[in-house]
């Protein structure tokens, strides 16, 4: 066989075999003496004979642009899992995005389960608990010099009032230093 069969040519041009048979009977294809199709010559003849306004163009998919934040999130998730992240501008494949989505869904389920088990608490509640604990510790230290200064003064043989003032001054200085520390719950 010198050229292509009807099936081969149909696959080559993206038409059905029936359409190729119709074109063959209408002498729109160039054939070799053995009946096979001369692809190059037939393509040229079809291009000349075909009205461009009557051809069906394959529909172009309308793709929405993906925000950079979403692409960055996919990259971050893949990186956290130790998977290959595409180079900047290289584009994320559908498979990579799907993997990242599955990883995020698994994390979300794990967090939901930990909440149900009571292993996690809400951020606002944690802040309130830390604040209350810090206030209780501060109050205990503020009251400590008044409770302990008399005993310490008696053991050291110094004036109790002077001992209390010195202890209060040092405790307040230390508490002022600690007040500058701000917990970061991010």
C-alpha positions in Angstrom: 0.0 0.0 0.0 1.5 3.3 -1.1 -0.6 5.7 1.0 -3.0 5.6 4.0 -6.1 3.6 4.4 -9.5 5.3 5.0 -9.2 4.6 8.8 -5.7 5.9 8.9 -6.5 9.1 7.0 -9.7 9.6 9.1 -7.5 9.5 12.2 -4.9 11.8 10.5 -7.4 14.6 9.7 -9.7 14.0 12.7 -12.9 13.1 10.8 -15.0 10.0 10.8 -14.4 7.1 8.4 -17.9 7.8 6.8 -16.8 11.4 6.1 -13.6 10.1 4.4 -15.7 7.7 2.3 -18.0 10.5 1.2 -15.0 12.7 0.3 -13.5 9.7 -1.7 -16.7 9.2 -3.7 -17.0 12.9 -4.4 -13.4 12.9 -5.7 -12.2 15.3 -3.1 -9.3 13.1 -2.1 -6.2 12.2 -4.2 -5.7 8.4 -4.5 -2.8 6.2 -5.5 -3.3 3.6 -8.2 -3.8 0.9 -5.5 -6.7 2.9 -3.9 -4.8 4.2 -0.9 -5.0 7.9 0.0 -2.2 10.3 -0.8 -2.3 12.3 2.5 -0.3 15.3 1.5 -2.1 15.9 -1.8 -5.5 15.2 -0.3 -4.9 17.6 2.6 -4.0 20.3 0.0 -7.1 19.6 -2.1 -9.4 19.5 1.0 -8.0 22.9 2.1 -8.6 24.5 -1.3 -12.1 23.0 -1.6 -13.3 23.6 1.9 -15.2 26.8 2.8 -13.7 28.0 6.0 -17.0 29.4 7.3 -18.6 26.0 7.1 -15.9 24.1 9.1 -16.4 23.3 12.7 -13.7 24.6 14.8 -13.0 22.6 17.9 -14.4 24.5 20.9 -11.7 26.3 22.8 -12.1 25.7 26.5 -12.8 28.8 28.5 -10.2 28.6 31.3 -10.5 30.9 34.2 -7.2 32.4 35.4 -6.0 30.8 38.7 -5.1 33.4 41.4 -1.4 33.4 42.3 -2.4 32.9 46.0 -4.0 29.5 45.0 -1.0 28.4 43.1 1.3 29.5 45.9 -0.9 27.5 48.4 -0.6 24.4 46.3 3.2 24.8 46.1 3.4 25.3 49.9 1.3 22.2 50.5 3.4 20.1 48.2 6.6 21.4 49.7 5.4 20.6 53.2 4.7 17.0 52.1 8.2 16.7 50.6 6.9 16.5 47.0 8.3 18.2 43.9 7.0 21.8 43.4 7.1 23.2 39.8 9.4 26.1 39.1 8.0 29.6 39.3 6.0 30.2 36.1 6.3 26.5 35.2 2.6 25.9 36.0 1.1 23.4 38.4 -0.3 20.3 36.9 -3.8 19.0 37.6 -2.3 16.0 39.4 -0.2 18.2 41.7 -3.2 20.4 42.5 -5.3 17.3 43.2 -2.6 15.9 45.5 -2.4 19.2 47.4 -6.2 19.2 47.7 -6.3 15.7 49.1 -3.5 16.6 51.6 -5.5 19.7 52.8 -8.7 17.7 53.1 -6.8 15.1 55.2 -5.4 17.8 57.5 -8.8 19.4 57.9 -10.3 16.0 58.9 -7.5 15.4 61.4 -8.1 18.9 62.9 -11.8 18.3 63.1 -11.2 14.9 64.8 -8.8 16.5 67.3 -11.4 19.1 68.2 -14.0 16.4 68.7 -11.6 14.5 71.0 -10.9 17.7 73.0 -7.2 17.8 72.0 -7.6 21.3 70.4 -9.2 24.4 71.7 -10.2 27.7 70.0 -7.6 30.4 69.8 -9.7 33.0 71.7 -10.1 30.5 74.6 -6.4 29.8 74.7 -5.6 33.5 74.8 -8.1 34.0 77.6 -6.5 31.1 79.6 -3.0 32.4 79.1 -4.0 35.9 80.1 -5.7 34.7 83.2 -2.8 32.5 84.2 -0.3 35.4 83.6 -2.4 37.7 85.8 -2.6 35.1 88.6 1.2 34.6 88.5 1.8 38.4 88.5 -0.6 38.9 91.4 1.2 36.2 93.4 4.6 37.8 92.8 3.2 41.3 93.7 1.9 39.9 97.0 5.0 37.9 97.8 7.3 40.6 99.3 4.6 41.6 101.9 4.3 38.0 103.0 8.0 37.0 103.0 9.9 40.2 103.9 9.3 40.0 107.7 10.6 36.4 107.9 13.6 37.2 105.7 14.3 40.4 107.7 14.3 38.5 111.0 16.7 35.9 109.7 19.1 38.5 108.3 18.7 41.0 111.2 17.5 44.0 109.1 14.6 46.4 109.3 11.4 44.6 108.0 10.1 47.8 106.2 13.4 48.3 104.3 13.5 44.6 103.3 9.9 44.8 102.0 10.7 48.0 100.0 13.8 46.4 98.5 12.0 43.2 97.6 9.0 45.1 96.1 11.4 47.2 94.0 13.2 44.1 92.5 10.0 42.1 92.0 8.3 45.1 90.2 11.4 45.6 88.0 11.3 41.9 87.0 7.6 42.0 86.4 8.0 45.1 84.2 10.6 43.2 82.1 8.2 40.2 81.8 5.3 42.5 80.8 7.2 43.3 77.5 7.0 39.7 76.4 4.0 39.2 74.2 2.9 35.6 73.3 2.5 35.0 69.6 -0.3 32.5 68.7 0.0 32.6 65.0 
